[in-house]
Amino acid sequence: MEKEQLQERITIVESKREYLLRLLEKPNLGTLRVDVNQALEELDDLIAEFKRTFPDQE
């Protein structure tokens, strides 16, 4: 996979993160809140790893 393709996909992933943050604001999540938090942590790890691997992409 090309570096540019990875950058495009990371941009998409970053936009999905915003959706998860909005979802966390909903009071009726119940136990799903744990899954949303886990997804956010994993997305943050993925984004951080990409930025460590390609620091010039910020």
N, C-alpha and C positions, 0 to 999 in steps of 0.2 A: 504494500500500500504506500502511496506517495505521501510525503510530508504534508502537502496541501490538502489532500483528502482527509488526513487525520485532523488537521486544523478545522476543516469544515464540520467534521463530526463532533469535535469537542465544542464548537460553537453551538451546535444543536443540543448537546448534552447540557451545556450551561443554561440554555433557555428552558429546558425541562426542569432544572433546579428551581427556577422561580415559581413554576407551577406547584412543585412540592411544598415550597415555603407558604404559598397561599393556602394550600390544602391543610397545612398544620394549624392555620388560624381558625378552622372550622371546629366548633365545640362538640359536634356529634361524631367524632372519629372513633371513639371508644378504643378498643385494642388495636385498631388499624394504625393508631398514632405511633406505635412501636415500629411497625414496618416502614412507615413514612420516614421516621427518624433514621432508621437503618439505611434506607435508600439515599437519604441526604448525606450521610456519612460516607457511603461508598462513592457517590458522585464527587464529593469533595476530595476524596483520596485519588480518584481517577484524574480529576482536573489538576490537582497538585503534582501528581506523577508526570503528567504531560508537560507541565510547566517546568519541572526539574529536568526533564529529558530535552525539551526544546525551549530553553530560556529566552531565546530571541523572538518568541511568538506572542509575547504579552502585548 
